[in-house]
Amino acid sequence: MHNPELSLESVVQRLDDLEKRYHSLKSEVVTEKLVLVDSASEPRAALYTINEEPSLTFYDETGNARAQLVASAQGTCLRLLNSSGQSVAELMEDKDGPRMALFDPDGNNRVSLCVRENGSFAYLFGPDGKQHLRLELFSAGGAALNMKDNRGEPSVVLATDNERGPIVAFFKDDDVVWSIPKVDSSSS
């Protein structure tokens, strides 16, 4: 059972080659998609690219995507998904700054928080998708609370700034019905 091709030199060379391959496997894996499976061989996480953008997705025990992290030229986004695959929360970073959004079971944006160069903002939306409440804190000073009616028209505005001081205004049918300081409804 002597194999003339298996000289000591060739065995040593083959062993060296295997060691080099083993070492490169420990330090780097190059692939288009990497899937992490559980003990039942079900996918629980996947790292891959979509349109050349890296994406990491986590799956629940039934195989539904439940969280996704995507990095793109526009920014980074972390999405939390319900069991139907619908986004329920997003945390984003883009050129304008960070933003967080919460969604209802129908996928409608209900709460949005953002930080921009000119201030910090919170928006609350009704089931119809219309903005009903806006809270603003401006970097230059001042703040505002705007409440809107079912038509999306201003109903109450509370505001303050460095130049005019506090402002309180109540609206009905797009007209100012009461304000401090007094506001002429024909100029609003």
C-alpha positions in Angstrom: 0.0 0.0 0.0 2.9 2.3 -0.7 1.9 5.3 -2.7 4.9 6.8 -4.5 3.2 10.2 -4.8 3.0 10.6 -1.0 6.5 11.4 -0.2 7.4 13.1 3.1 8.0 16.3 1.2 4.5 16.2 -0.5 2.8 15.4 2.9 4.6 18.4 4.5 3.6 20.6 1.7 0.0 19.6 1.8 0.0 20.1 5.6 1.4 23.6 5.2 -1.3 24.4 2.6 -4.0 23.1 5.0 -2.6 25.2 7.9 -2.6 28.3 5.7 -6.2 27.7 4.6 -7.3 27.0 8.3 -5.6 30.3 9.4 -7.4 32.3 6.7 -10.7 30.7 7.8 -10.2 31.9 11.4 -9.5 35.5 10.4 -11.9 36.1 7.5 -14.9 34.6 5.7 -15.8 36.0 2.3 -19.4 35.4 1.2 -22.4 37.1 -0.2 -24.8 35.9 2.5 -24.2 34.4 5.9 -27.1 32.7 7.7 -27.1 31.7 11.3 -29.3 28.8 12.1 -30.6 27.3 15.4 -30.3 23.7 16.6 -33.2 22.7 14.3 -31.4 24.3 11.3 -34.0 27.1 11.1 -32.6 30.6 10.1 -32.4 32.9 13.0 -30.2 35.7 11.5 -28.9 36.6 8.1 -26.2 39.0 7.0 -26.3 40.0 3.3 -26.4 42.9 0.9 -29.5 44.4 -0.8 -28.6 46.6 -3.7 -25.0 46.7 -2.5 -26.2 47.9 1.0 -25.3 45.7 4.0 -28.3 44.3 5.9 -28.6 42.2 9.1 -32.0 40.5 9.7 -33.1 38.6 12.8 -35.9 36.0 12.6 -38.2 34.5 15.3 -38.7 30.8 15.9 -41.4 30.7 13.2 -39.1 32.2 10.5 -40.7 35.7 10.5 -38.3 38.7 10.2 -38.5 40.6 13.5 -35.6 43.1 13.3 -33.5 44.5 10.5 -30.5 46.8 10.5 -29.6 48.4 7.1 -26.7 50.8 6.3 -27.0 52.8 3.1 -25.6 56.0 1.5 -28.6 57.9 2.9 -28.0 56.6 6.5 -28.6 53.8 8.9 -31.9 52.3 9.9 -33.0 49.8 12.6 -36.5 48.4 12.1 -38.5 46.4 14.6 -41.2 44.2 12.9 -44.3 42.5 14.3 -45.1 38.9 13.5 -46.7 39.9 10.2 -43.5 41.6 9.0 -45.0 45.1 9.5 -42.7 47.8 10.9 -43.7 48.9 14.4 -40.7 51.0 15.1 -37.8 52.6 13.2 -34.7 54.3 14.4 -32.9 56.2 11.6 -29.9 58.3 11.1 -29.6 60.4 7.9 -28.1 63.6 6.7 -30.6 65.7 8.7 -30.0 63.9 12.0 -31.6 61.0 14.0 -35.3 60.2 13.8 -37.5 57.6 15.6 -40.9 56.6 14.4 -43.6 54.3 15.9 -46.3 52.7 13.8 -49.8 51.3 14.5 -50.7 47.8 13.5 -51.9 49.1 10.1 -48.4 50.6 9.4 -49.5 54.2 9.9 -46.9 56.5 11.5 -48.3 57.5 14.9 -45.3 59.1 16.6 -42.2 60.7 15.2 -39.3 62.2 17.1 -36.4 63.9 15.4 -33.4 66.0 16.2 -32.2 68.4 13.6 -29.7 71.3 13.4 -32.5 73.8 14.1 -34.0 71.9 17.1 -35.8 68.9 18.5 -39.3 67.9 17.4 -42.1 65.5 18.3 -45.1 64.8 16.1 -48.2 62.7 16.9 -50.5 61.5 14.2 -54.1 60.2 14.2 -55.2 56.9 12.7 -56.0 58.9 9.5 -52.3 59.8 9.1 -52.9 63.5 9.8 -50.6 65.3 12.3 -52.6 66.3 15.3 -49.9 67.5 17.7 -46.5 69.0 17.2 -44.0 69.9 19.9 -41.0 71.9 18.8 -37.9 73.1 20.8 -35.8 75.4 18.7 -32.0 75.5 18.9 -32.1 79.3 18.7 -34.4 79.5 21.7 -38.1 79.2 21.9 -40.6 76.4 21.8 -44.0 75.7 20.3 -46.9 73.3 20.9 -49.4 73.1 18.0 -52.6 71.1 18.3 -54.8 70.6 15.2 -58.4 69.6 14.7 -59.6 66.6 12.7 -59.2 68.5 9.4 -55.6 69.2 10.2 -56.2 72.9 10.8 -54.7 74.7 13.8 -56.8 74.6 17.0 -54.5 75.7 19.8 -51.0 77.2 19.5 -48.8 77.8 22.5 -45.4 79.3 21.7 -42.6 81.4 23.0 -39.6 82.9 21.4 -36.8 85.3 22.2 -38.3 88.3 20.4 -42.1 88.2 21.0 -42.3 86.3 24.3 -45.2 83.9 25.0 -48.0 83.4 22.5 -51.3 81.6 23.2 -53.9 81.3 20.4 -57.2 79.4 20.0 -58.6 78.9 16.5 -62.0 77.9 15.1 -62.7 77.5 11.4 -59.2 78.9 10.6 -59.9 82.1 12.5 -58.2 83.2 15.7 -61.0 83.4 18.4 -58.7 84.3 21.3 -55.0 85.1 21.7 -52.5 86.6 24.0 -51.1 88.9 22.7 -54.0 89.9 20.6 -53.7 88.7 17.0 -55.8 90.1 14.2 -57.5 87.0 12.6 -57.5 88.7 9.2 -53.7 88.7 9.2 -53.2 85.0 10.2 
